[in-house]
Amino acid sequence: MQDPTTLFTLEPAGRDLLSGGFDGASALRGLGMLAVFGGHLDAGHLSEQVRHTLLDSLDHKLLASFDADQLIDYRARRPHISFDGDRFLDYQSPRLELHLVSDALGRPFLLLSGPEPDYQWERFVAAVLFLVDRLDVRLVTLVDAVPMPVPHTRPLGVTTHGNREEAVAGLSTWSPQARMVSGVAQLLELRLDEHRRGTAGYTLHVPHYLADAAYPQAAVAALEYVGAALGLMLPTDELRERGREVDRELDRQTGSSREITAMVEGLERNFDQHSPGAGRSLLVGPDEQVPDAEELGAAVEEYLQSQPRHALDDEPRPGAAADGGPEDTAGPGEAAGPATQPDAD
């Protein structure tokens, strides 16, 4: 493996704050970190909403930038550029960055965010571990979201995972045992655990029919879990207001279509029948095995095809012009946070 420390560049603020070297005394040592990546397990546009909410609302300084040219497949996720009549301008290059952020009360924490790397996962993770070790990060929280066959009219579900039981215990509404396709966040959590670094992960469950739209309710839940785990006050007011707008649009679209109403009611019956209190998956019967990632997708398609008519064939999809929504999905573990599910107003 090439030297992982050459994969990132310390920005001026990072060099200033870390003056005296990574091993010297620093105001940064012992902070908590939030890691969120766009791409895999990003239902409801969770990562973009979390990143923008924090960086648009809170004071922050850029500490380090990762080399996107080595990590990102541009042809798979092409960056945007503007064309102004006769010339190109404003090229938006991918940014995978580490920020120092202050919450609403001025308490500092670290934010690692940006697109999920396509290449060099182990080297990227090693670079993050290097920074975590040198800054003596006390707890790394990770958030993502998965599409699930659940209704938007029920409480948002979550799967928690990690080695800090006080930060994840008692919160999971679905804790499967399954072989699944990995993302860089899952590899990072695994390597952190191997290095005896504290981790707490929260995978939100977004209704599958809203997974491709921005679902503010998922971002609200993610920020509440992270805030509780790291002892931070994170902004959610604007997200809550957008969530109320999404709910109104969903109510309008559902009320105007019998097919969509039937689909949602079917999901509600299944959710209520296999409520989280039952202690098993919402997707399988008591004697069935927990499905893997591919089977989850097949289950969604099978359910939709079983409806009198595919609810999305001729009608506008709920949230198609609005945002998407979270529901339960994540991994093992449990984290210190709200004793109840976050309010996804």
N, C-alpha and C positions, 0 to 999 in steps of 0.2 A: 504494500500500500504506500502511495506517495504521502509525504508529510501532510497531515490533515490541517496543520496550522497555516499552510499556504493557501487554503481554500477560502479564507476570509481575510478581510482587511479591516484593521481598527481605524475608525473614523477619528477626527480630532477630539471630539468629546470623549470617546473611549480612551484615547491615549492620555488625555488630561486627567480623567477620573481614575485611571489606572497607573498614574505616574508612580515611579518607584518599582514598577514591574507587577506582574500578576500575583507574586507571592508576598508583596508588601501589604501593609495595612491599608484598607480602602473602605470608603463608605458604602461600597457596593457589596461587600462580602456578607453572606448570610441572607440574601434576599430570596423571595420566591420568584418563580418564573412561570409564565403562561406560554405554551407552545401551541400554535394552531396553523394548519397548512391547508391550502386550497388544492382541490383535485380529488383524491380518493376519500371516500366517506365525508363528503361535503354537501349532503342533502340540505335543501333550503338555503343554499348560499351562506352557510354558517360562517366560514372563515372570513369572507369579505366583510360581512356585517360586523363581526367582532373586531377585526383589525381597524376598519374605518371608524367605528364608534369610539374605540379607545384613543386612536391617534388624532381624531378630529376634535375630541372633547377634552382631552387631558394634556397637561404639559409633558413633553417628552424630548429626549435627546437620542440621536442615532449613535450607537456604540460600535457596531460592526456590520459590515456588508459582505455577504457571501458571493462568490463568483458565479453568476448565473450562466455565463457562457460554458462553464464546465458541468453544470448541474441540470440545465433545462433543455428539453427537446423542442426547439422553436417551431419545427414543422408540425409537431403534434398539438402544440398550444401556441398559435402564432400571435406575437405581440401586435398591438394596434399602432397605427400611424395616421396622421391627418393629411389630406390633400387640399390645398387652398388654390384652386383654379389652375395654377401653373407650376406649383412646387409642393414638395412634401415637407412636413414639419411635425414637431411634437411627437417624436417616437417614444412610445411607452415601453421601456425595457422592463423585464421581470425583476422584481426586487424581493430578495429573501434576506431579512435584516433582523438584527437584535437591537431593541430600543430599551432605554431606561425611561420608565413612565412613572408619574406620580398620580395616585388616586385622588378622589375628591377631597380628601383630608390631608393631602401632601405626603402620603406614605409611599415610598418607592417600591417598584417591582420591575421585573424584566419581562419583555415581550419578544418572543421569537416567532415571526410570522412571515408569510409569503407563500408562493406556489410550492407544492410538494416537488422535491427534486426527482427528475427522471433517471439520473445517472449517479453513480458513485455513492450509493446509500451508506455503505460502511464507513467511507472516508468522511462523509458529511456528519454522520452520527459521532464519529471519533472527534471531529472538530467541535461539535456541540458539547461532548463530554469534557473536552479540554477546557472550554470556557466555564462549564458548570463546576469543574474541580477547582479551577483557579479563583473563581468568584465564590466558591464554597456555597453554592445555591442550596438552600435548606429544603426546598420542595419544588418539583417540577409538575405543574398541572397541564394536562392535555385535553383538548375538547375537539370533538368531531360529531358528525350526524349521519345516520343511516336511514334510508327509506324503509318504511314498514307498512303492512296492510292494517292500519289503524285509522280511526276517524279523527278529524280535527276537532270534533265536539267533545272529546274526552281529555282528561289530564295528560299532559305531555309525559312520555315515559323516558327512562334513562337506564343505561347499563353502566355501572361503575366498575373501575378496575384500578389496580395499583397496589403498592405495598404499605401505604399509610392508612391503616384501617380506620383511624379516627376521622379521616377525611372522606371515606367512601362507604363505611359500614351503614347498612340499613336503608340505602337510597335506591338500590337497583330494583327496577320493576320487571326486569328480564335478565337472567344470568345463565346463558346457555353454555354447553360444552360442545364446541364445534371446530372443525378444521376450516380455516377461512383464508381468503386472499389478503395478504398483508399490505400495509402502507408504511411510509417512512415513520409515521408517528408510533405505530405499533413496534417497529424495530427499535426506535429510540427509547420507548418505555422499557422494552426488554433489556437493552444494554444498560440503561440507568439502574435497573433493578440488580443486574449482575454486578454493577460497581457500587452497590449498597447506597445508592442515592434515592431519596424519597420521591415517590411518584403518586399521583392521583389523577385518574382519567375519567372523563364523563362523555359518553356517547349518547346523544339525544336521538329519540325516535321520531322521525318526521313522516307524516302521512305520505304514502307512496305517490299519490296523485298531486302532491304539492312539492315533490322533491326538486323539480327543475326551476322553481320560482323562489324568490327571496322570501323566507318565512321568518319574520322578526321574533316570533314567539320562541324559536329555537335559540336565537342569540341571547334573548333575555334570560332563558334558563341557564345557558352556558355561563354567562357572566355572574349569575347568582351563585352557582355552584363554585366557581373559581373564587369569587369574592369571599364566600364562607370559608373555603379551604385555606386561602392565603391571608385572611383577615383584612380585606380591602373593601372600600366603598367604590363600586364601579358604576358608571352611568348607564341607566336603562330607560330613562323617561321617554326619549325620542323613539326608541325601539318599541316601547309599549304603545305609544300613540299610533305608530305605523301598524302594529299588531291589531289594534282595534279597527283600523281601516280595512285590513285584510279580512278580519272576521265579518265586518259588514258586507264586504264584497262576496265572501263565501256564502253568507246567508242569502244574499240576493240571487246568486247563481243557483244555489241549491233549491231555493223556493220556486224558481222559474223552470225547473226541469224535474219531471217525475222520475226519469231514469237516474239522475244524479242523486235525488232524494233516496231512491231505493238502494243505490249503492252505499250511501253513507249510513242508512239505517241498518243494512246488512253488516257493515263493519262495526256499528255500535253494538248489535246483538252479539257478535263474536267477541268483541272486547269485554262486554259485561259478563258474558258466560265464562270467559277465562280471564277474569280480572287479576291484576297483579297479586292480590291477596291469596290467590290459589297457589302461588309459589312455583309456577311453571310457565313455559312459553305460551304466548298468546297465539302461536301459529300451529301448534301440534296438539294432538290428543294425549291423554294420560299415558298411553302405552306406546307412543310413537317416539322416534328419535328426533333430536333437534336438527333442523336442516342446515346445510352449509350455505355459503353465500350464493351459489348458483341456484340451489333449491329455493332460497328465499325469493329470488326473481321469478322462478317458475311458479311458485305459489301465488304470487301477485297476479300473474297473467291468467292462471287457471281460475282464480276467483272472479276476475273481471269477465272472462269468457262465460262463466256460469250464470251471469246476470241475464235477465230477459233480453236485453240488447246492450251491447257494449256502451257503458254510460258516457264514454268520451268520443264515440264515433261522430255524432252529429251535433253535440252540444259543446259549448265552450267549457274547457276544463276549469274546475274551481281553482282560483288562484293563478290562472294563466296570465292574467293581466295584473295580478297582484303579487303577493308573496307566498312562500311555502311555509310548512309548519313542522315542528319537532314532535317526536314521540319516543318510545323506549327502545334503546339499543346501545349496548356497549359491551363491557367485559366483566370479568370478575372483580372483586374488590369492593370497597365502600368508602365514602369520604365524608369528613367533617363538613357539614353544611347544613342547610335548612332541614329541620326535622320532617318537613313535608315537601311535596313537590313544588318547584318554583311556580309562582303565579304567572301564567302566560296570558296576561290580559290582552 
